[in-house]
Amino acid sequence: MTNDSDDVPGRDEILDLLEDGIAEAHEKVTSGRVYNPENEKVRIQWIRALAYASGQYRQLIKDKELEEIHERIEALEEREGVDR
């Protein structure tokens, strides 16, 4: 599936952005020391962002894989002359 608009990123672009965001959130979560409660609140926010981005990434990968399976099935059906 291609994207007609340059303003709206496609799935692969979104996956790339999520990968970058996940890496950044992971770095924020795992680095540094907690010196005060405010820093801990920020770390918890990064953990939540990491969890959310990871879930979105997983869902997009799942959608992409399902789309690829669907395309493969259609190609096989066409090759075998199966009518739907």
C-alpha positions as MATLAB code, in Angstrom:
seq = 'MTNDSDDVPGRDEILDLLEDGIAEAHEKVTSGRVYNPENEKVRIQWIRALAYASGQYRQLIKDKELEEIHERIEALEEREGVDR';
ca = [
       0.000    0.000    0.000;
       1.515    3.271   -1.102;
       0.922    6.710    0.227;
      -0.303    9.462   -2.101;
       0.397   12.315    0.306;
       3.877   13.455    1.266;
       2.463   14.879    4.512;
       1.334   11.534    5.922;
       4.122    9.047    6.639;
       3.730    5.490    5.373;
       3.908    2.400    7.557;
       7.640    1.866    6.990;
       8.376    5.490    7.906;
       6.275    5.150   11.046;
       8.099    1.937   11.937;
      11.423    3.768   11.538;
      10.190    6.603   13.765;
       8.967    4.133   16.374;
      12.307    2.310   16.303;
      14.089    5.607   16.958;
      11.633    6.506   19.722;
      11.931    3.103   21.340;
      15.726    3.339   21.328;
      15.596    6.846   22.845;
      13.069    5.827   25.497;
      15.113    2.740   26.349;
      18.212    4.906   26.772;
      16.322    7.299   29.062;
      14.945    4.418   31.136;
      18.215    2.540   31.559;
      20.706    5.387   31.954;
      21.248    7.801   34.764;
      20.602    7.663   38.458;
      17.560    8.727   40.341;
      18.499   11.497   42.751;
      15.062   12.779   43.597;
      11.383   11.885   43.244;
      10.909   14.263   40.289;
      13.523   12.354   38.276;
      11.715    9.127   39.113;
       8.438   10.593   37.791;
      10.160   11.474   34.532;
      11.638    7.972   34.287;
       8.189    6.456   34.794;
       6.879    8.651   31.964;
       9.652    7.378   29.704;
       8.799    3.792   30.674;
       5.186    4.431   29.714;
       6.278    6.001   26.419;
       8.523    2.999   25.751;
       5.698    0.563   26.475;
       3.253    2.463   24.261;
       5.682    2.820   21.355;
       6.615   -0.860   21.613;
       2.953   -1.856   21.463;
       2.324    0.345   18.428;
       5.428   -1.029   16.724;
       4.306   -4.590   17.388;
       0.836   -3.878   16.001;
       2.203   -2.294   12.822;
       4.539   -5.246   12.261;
       1.608   -7.625   12.780;
      -0.519   -5.644   10.298;
       2.319   -5.649    7.770;
       2.791   -9.413    8.126;
      -0.955  -10.056    7.734;
      -1.031   -7.901    4.613;
       1.922   -9.816    3.165;
       0.224  -13.160    3.939;
      -2.960  -11.924    2.266;
      -1.016  -10.905   -0.843;
       0.733  -14.288   -0.958;
      -2.581  -16.142   -0.665;
      -4.087  -14.057   -3.458;
      -1.074  -14.762   -5.678;
      -1.319  -18.490   -4.968;
      -5.048  -18.491   -5.693;
      -4.475  -16.668   -8.971;
      -1.757  -19.125   -9.925;
      -4.046  -22.070   -9.128;
      -7.014  -20.444  -10.857;
      -9.115  -20.387   -7.688;
     -12.177  -18.143   -7.936;
     -13.360  -16.392   -4.810;
];
